[in-house]
């Protein structure tokens, strides 16, 4: 596995390595905050590969694999790779969407490493910049024309001022239109590169059919559910605190802290284990009371948490299951202490 920090990629110093004989290559840019400086955790097939935002190149045997990125949110997806093939993923595209309310850890499958970060191409940036310049120029021209006409009072000045107003209006409309078109094109391009909508998993004896996994709640809401059941949204919330001589502060970086958060989530419904990971899952269930048991961990240090709750399943419902993990790093001693993870749940309309 080869790792390079985000700064190396931004500086143009990132180097692509070729997979060994008979192997494929996973090339993924992990980004868990807007500046790609977070302590993201990369897992492949459930195993921790590394920690820290940046570029990872991982050799893999040909076949099916699972990619998982954990940050303040989590995203996961299944993919296949052939011998000699290189597949590209990134979670950085959301930073380039102006309409996106906050950063989301979503996975995108892209064509090559030039699409990792940022998502704004030079052509799109020039188009958006030109639209802004036209808009600003139009506003300035309107103000100048109005002042000139008012100060001189001549017919020529009024005629020129009226012409300036017309031209300025054209500039304003053109500038706004260019900006809107650029934003819409970016949205379409990014949506086309984001990983697929849903996937089905094996069924279990407690389910009416196959469980279905989604990359995000956005995809869940687009899915036309045809049967009753419950959707569970699993979120791993990472609380990293550093204790130093000058006090206690939040720390969003550091491999030791990030690796300490990489845990596994499991789910049992009515005592039967069902498919589960950090995706959004829909479970088809019969109407009535069902018992849910969510388990997190244990990790390498033995931390574990269990949360049980019952749901009266009628119509399709969405329930969020936040898993909160706590780690405290003492800089003076270099020791990492921990608190027991906490799991809770709440219905979507209670968020």
C-alpha positions as CSV (number, residue, x, y, z in Angstrom):
1,X,0.0,0.0,0.0
2,X,1.3,3.5,-0.9
3,X,0.0,6.5,1.1
4,X,0.5,10.2,0.2
5,X,-0.9,13.1,2.2
6,X,-3.4,15.5,0.5
7,X,-0.7,18.2,0.3
8,X,1.5,16.0,-1.8
9,X,-1.4,15.4,-4.3
10,X,-2.2,19.1,-4.4
11,X,1.4,20.0,-5.1
12,X,1.4,17.7,-8.1
13,X,4.0,15.4,-6.5
14,X,1.8,12.4,-6.2
15,X,3.1,9.3,-8.0
16,X,1.0,6.4,-9.4
17,X,2.5,3.0,-8.8
18,X,1.7,-0.1,-10.9
19,X,0.1,-3.2,-9.4
20,X,2.2,-6.4,-9.1
21,X,1.8,-9.3,-11.5
22,X,-1.7,-10.8,-11.3
23,X,-3.0,-8.0,-9.0
24,X,-5.3,-5.0,-9.4
25,X,-5.0,-1.6,-7.8
26,X,-7.5,0.4,-5.7
27,X,-6.6,4.1,-6.1
28,X,-8.7,6.1,-3.6
29,X,-8.5,9.7,-2.3
30,X,-9.8,9.9,1.3
31,X,-11.3,13.2,2.3
32,X,-13.4,13.6,5.4
33,X,-13.5,17.4,5.7
34,X,-13.5,20.4,3.4
35,X,-9.7,20.8,3.4
36,X,-8.8,17.1,3.2
37,X,-6.8,17.3,6.5
38,X,-9.0,15.1,8.6
39,X,-8.3,11.8,10.3
40,X,-10.3,9.6,7.9
41,X,-10.0,5.9,8.2
42,X,-9.8,3.7,5.1
43,X,-11.0,0.1,5.3
44,X,-10.9,-2.6,2.6
45,X,-12.9,-5.8,3.1
46,X,-13.4,-4.8,6.7
47,X,-9.7,-4.4,7.6
48,X,-8.1,-1.1,8.4
49,X,-5.7,-0.1,5.6
50,X,-4.6,3.3,7.0
51,X,-5.7,6.5,8.7
52,X,-5.5,10.2,7.6
53,X,-6.9,12.0,4.7
54,X,-4.9,11.6,1.5
55,X,-4.3,9.3,-1.5
56,X,-4.1,5.5,-1.0
57,X,-3.0,3.0,-3.6
58,X,-3.7,-0.6,-2.5
59,X,-2.9,-3.8,-4.3
60,X,-5.7,-6.3,-4.3
61,X,-6.4,-9.7,-5.6
62,X,-8.8,-9.9,-8.6
63,X,-12.5,-10.2,-7.6
64,X,-15.1,-8.5,-5.4
65,X,-14.0,-6.1,-2.6
66,X,-15.6,-3.6,-0.2
67,X,-14.4,-0.1,0.2
68,X,-15.2,1.9,3.4
69,X,-14.3,5.4,4.5
70,X,-15.0,6.6,8.0
71,X,-14.9,10.2,9.2
72,X,-17.5,12.2,11.1
73,X,-19.8,10.2,8.7
74,X,-19.2,6.9,6.9
75,X,-19.6,5.7,3.3
76,X,-19.1,2.2,1.9
77,X,-19.4,0.5,-1.5
78,X,-18.7,-2.8,-3.2
79,X,-16.5,-2.9,-6.3
80,X,-14.7,-5.4,-8.5
81,X,-11.1,-5.3,-9.9
82,X,-9.4,-7.4,-12.5
83,X,-5.7,-8.2,-12.8
84,X,-3.8,-5.2,-14.1
85,X,-6.9,-2.9,-13.6
86,X,-6.9,0.3,-11.6
87,X,-10.1,1.6,-10.1
88,X,-10.5,5.1,-8.8
89,X,-12.6,6.5,-6.0
90,X,-12.8,9.8,-4.1
91,X,-14.8,11.2,-1.3
92,X,-13.7,14.8,-2.0
93,X,-16.2,16.0,-4.6
94,X,-18.7,17.4,-2.2
95,X,-16.3,20.3,-1.3
96,X,-16.9,21.7,-4.8
97,X,-20.7,21.9,-4.7
98,X,-21.7,25.4,-3.7
99,X,-25.2,24.3,-2.9
100,X,-24.1,21.4,-0.6
101,X,-25.0,22.3,3.0
102,X,-21.9,21.2,4.8
103,X,-19.4,18.5,3.8
104,X,-20.7,14.9,3.3
105,X,-18.6,11.8,3.2
106,X,-19.9,10.4,-0.1
107,X,-18.0,8.1,-2.4
108,X,-17.5,8.9,-6.1
109,X,-16.1,6.5,-8.7
110,X,-14.0,8.6,-11.1
111,X,-12.1,8.1,-14.4
112,X,-8.5,8.8,-13.2
113,X,-6.5,10.4,-10.4
114,X,-6.9,13.9,-11.9
115,X,-10.5,13.9,-10.7
116,X,-9.7,13.3,-7.0
117,X,-9.7,16.9,-5.6
118,X,-10.9,19.4,-6.3
119,X,-13.9,18.6,-8.5
120,X,-14.0,22.1,-10.2
121,X,-12.3,21.9,-13.6
122,X,-10.5,24.9,-15.0
123,X,-13.1,25.3,-17.7
124,X,-15.9,25.4,-15.2
125,X,-14.0,27.8,-12.9
126,X,-13.3,30.1,-15.9
127,X,-17.0,30.0,-16.9
128,X,-18.2,30.8,-13.3
129,X,-15.6,33.6,-12.9
130,X,-16.6,35.2,-16.2
131,X,-20.2,35.1,-15.2
132,X,-19.4,36.8,-11.9
133,X,-17.3,39.5,-13.7
134,X,-20.1,40.2,-16.1
135,X,-22.6,40.5,-13.2
136,X,-20.3,42.9,-11.3
137,X,-19.5,44.9,-14.4
138,X,-23.2,45.3,-15.2
139,X,-23.9,46.6,-11.7
140,X,-21.0,49.1,-11.9
141,X,-22.2,50.3,-15.3
142,X,-25.7,50.9,-14.1
143,X,-24.4,53.0,-11.1
144,X,-22.0,55.1,-13.3
145,X,-24.7,55.7,-15.9
146,X,-27.2,56.8,-13.3
147,X,-24.7,59.2,-11.7
148,X,-23.7,60.7,-15.0
149,X,-27.3,61.3,-16.2
150,X,-28.2,62.9,-12.9
151,X,-25.1,65.2,-12.8
152,X,-25.2,66.4,-16.4
153,X,-28.9,66.5,-17.2
154,X,-28.3,66.6,-21.0
155,X,-30.2,64.5,-23.5
156,X,-27.0,62.9,-24.8
157,X,-26.1,61.8,-21.3
158,X,-29.6,60.4,-20.7
159,X,-29.5,58.5,-24.1
160,X,-26.0,57.0,-23.2
161,X,-27.2,56.2,-19.7
162,X,-30.3,54.4,-21.0
163,X,-28.1,52.4,-23.4
164,X,-25.7,51.6,-20.5
165,X,-28.7,50.3,-18.5
166,X,-29.8,48.0,-21.3
167,X,-26.3,46.7,-21.9
168,X,-25.8,46.3,-18.1
169,X,-29.1,44.4,-17.8
170,X,-27.9,42.0,-20.6
171,X,-24.6,41.6,-18.7
172,X,-26.4,40.8,-15.5
173,X,-28.7,38.3,-17.1
174,X,-25.8,36.7,-19.0
175,X,-23.6,36.5,-15.9
176,X,-26.3,35.0,-13.7
177,X,-27.2,32.5,-16.4
178,X,-23.6,31.4,-16.8
179,X,-23.2,30.9,-13.1
180,X,-26.4,28.9,-12.9
181,X,-25.5,26.7,-15.9
182,X,-22.0,26.1,-14.4
183,X,-23.4,25.0,-11.1
184,X,-26.0,22.8,-12.7
185,X,-23.4,21.1,-14.9
186,X,-21.2,20.5,-11.9
187,X,-24.1,18.9,-10.1
188,X,-24.9,16.6,-13.0
189,X,-21.3,15.6,-13.5
190,X,-20.8,14.9,-9.8
191,X,-24.1,13.0,-9.4
192,X,-23.1,10.8,-12.4
193,X,-19.8,9.8,-10.8
194,X,-21.2,9.0,-7.4
195,X,-21.4,5.3,-6.6
196,X,-24.6,3.5,-7.5
197,X,-28.0,3.8,-5.9
198,X,-28.5,0.5,-4.0
199,X,-27.5,-3.1,-3.7
200,X,-29.2,-6.1,-2.4
201,X,-27.8,-8.5,0.3
202,X,-28.6,-12.0,1.3
203,X,-31.8,-12.5,3.2
204,X,-32.3,-13.7,6.8
205,X,-35.0,-15.8,8.4
206,X,-36.4,-12.8,10.2
207,X,-36.8,-10.8,7.0
208,X,-39.6,-11.0,4.3
209,X,-37.0,-10.6,1.6
210,X,-33.6,-9.3,0.8
211,X,-32.1,-6.4,2.8
212,X,-31.1,-3.4,0.6
213,X,-28.1,-1.1,1.3
214,X,-27.8,2.5,0.1
215,X,-24.8,4.8,0.0
216,X,-26.7,7.6,1.7
217,X,-30.2,8.7,2.9
218,X,-30.4,10.7,-0.3
219,X,-30.5,7.5,-2.3
220,X,-32.9,5.9,0.2
221,X,-35.4,8.7,-0.4
222,X,-35.2,8.1,-4.2
223,X,-35.9,4.4,-3.9
224,X,-39.5,3.3,-4.5
225,X,-40.1,1.1,-1.5
226,X,-42.6,-1.6,-2.4
227,X,-43.0,-3.3,0.9
228,X,-43.2,-2.5,4.6
229,X,-40.1,-2.5,6.8
230,X,-37.7,-0.2,8.5
231,X,-34.6,1.7,7.3
232,X,-31.7,2.1,9.6
233,X,-29.1,4.9,9.1
234,X,-25.8,3.9,10.8
235,X,-23.5,6.8,11.6
236,X,-20.1,6.6,13.3
237,X,-19.5,9.9,15.3
238,X,-15.9,10.3,16.2
239,X,-15.0,12.3,19.3
240,X,-11.3,13.0,19.4
241,X,-9.9,15.1,22.2
242,X,-6.3,16.0,22.9
243,X,-5.1,16.9,26.4
244,X,-2.0,19.2,26.5
245,X,-0.4,21.4,29.1
246,X,-2.4,24.4,27.9
247,X,-5.8,22.6,28.2
248,X,-8.0,20.3,26.3
249,X,-8.9,20.8,22.6
250,X,-10.6,18.9,19.8
251,X,-8.1,17.2,17.5
252,X,-9.2,16.1,14.0
253,X,-5.9,14.6,12.9
254,X,-3.3,12.0,13.9
255,X,-3.1,8.4,12.9
256,X,-3.2,7.1,16.5
257,X,-6.5,8.8,17.1
258,X,-8.1,7.9,13.8
259,X,-7.1,4.2,14.0
260,X,-8.6,4.0,17.4
261,X,-12.0,4.7,16.0
262,X,-12.2,2.0,13.3
263,X,-14.8,-0.3,14.7
264,X,-17.4,-2.8,13.3
265,X,-21.1,-2.5,13.6
266,X,-23.5,-5.5,13.8
267,X,-27.2,-5.9,13.9
268,X,-29.6,-8.5,15.1
269,X,-33.4,-8.4,14.5
270,X,-35.5,-10.7,16.6
271,X,-32.3,-12.5,17.7
272,X,-31.2,-13.2,14.1
273,X,-28.0,-11.5,12.7
274,X,-28.7,-9.6,9.5
275,X,-26.4,-7.9,6.9
276,X,-25.1,-4.6,8.3
277,X,-22.3,-2.1,7.8
278,X,-21.9,1.7,7.7
279,X,-24.4,2.1,4.8
280,X,-28.0,3.0,5.1
281,X,-30.0,-0.3,5.2
282,X,-33.6,-1.2,4.5
283,X,-35.0,-4.3,6.1
284,X,-38.3,-5.8,4.9
285,X,-40.3,-6.9,7.9
286,X,-43.8,-8.0,8.8
287,X,-46.0,-5.5,10.6
288,X,-45.8,-5.7,14.3
289,X,-43.3,-5.5,17.1
290,X,-39.7,-6.3,16.4
291,X,-36.6,-6.2,18.6
292,X,-33.4,-4.6,17.3
293,X,-29.9,-5.2,18.9
294,X,-27.0,-3.0,17.7
295,X,-23.5,-4.0,18.6
296,X,-20.3,-1.9,18.1
297,X,-16.9,-3.4,18.6
298,X,-15.1,-4.8,20.4
299,X,-12.0,-3.1,18.9
300,X,-8.4,-4.0,19.5
301,X,-8.6,-2.7,23.1
302,X,-11.8,-4.6,23.9
303,X,-14.2,-1.7,23.9
304,X,-17.7,-2.7,22.9
305,X,-21.2,-1.3,23.2
306,X,-24.7,-2.7,22.9
307,X,-28.0,-1.0,22.3
308,X,-31.5,-2.7,22.2
309,X,-34.8,-1.2,21.2
310,X,-38.2,-2.3,19.9
311,X,-40.1,-0.9,16.9
312,X,-43.7,-1.3,16.0
313,X,-43.3,-1.7,12.2
314,X,-46.3,-0.6,10.2
315,X,-45.6,1.6,7.3
316,X,-42.0,2.1,6.1
317,X,-40.0,4.1,8.7
318,X,-36.5,5.5,8.9
319,X,-34.5,5.3,12.2
320,X,-31.1,6.9,12.7
321,X,-28.6,4.9,14.8
322,X,-25.7,7.1,15.8
323,X,-22.7,5.3,17.3
324,X,-20.5,7.7,19.4
325,X,-16.9,6.7,20.1
326,X,-14.7,8.7,22.5
327,X,-10.9,8.9,22.6
328,X,-8.7,11.2,24.7
329,X,-5.0,11.6,23.8
330,X,-2.6,12.9,26.4
331,X,0.2,14.7,24.6
332,X,2.5,14.8,27.7
333,X,2.4,11.0,28.2
334,X,1.6,9.9,24.7
335,X,-1.2,7.7,26.1
336,X,-4.6,7.1,24.6
337,X,-7.4,6.7,27.0
338,X,-11.0,5.8,26.1
339,X,-14.6,5.9,27.2
340,X,-17.2,3.2,26.5
341,X,-18.9,3.8,23.1
342,X,-22.5,4.9,23.2
343,X,-25.3,3.9,20.8
344,X,-28.7,5.5,20.6
345,X,-31.6,5.7,18.1
346,X,-34.2,8.2,17.0
347,X,-36.9,8.3,14.2
348,X,-36.2,10.6,11.3
349,X,-39.0,13.0,12.1
350,X,-37.4,13.5,15.6
351,X,-34.0,14.6,14.2
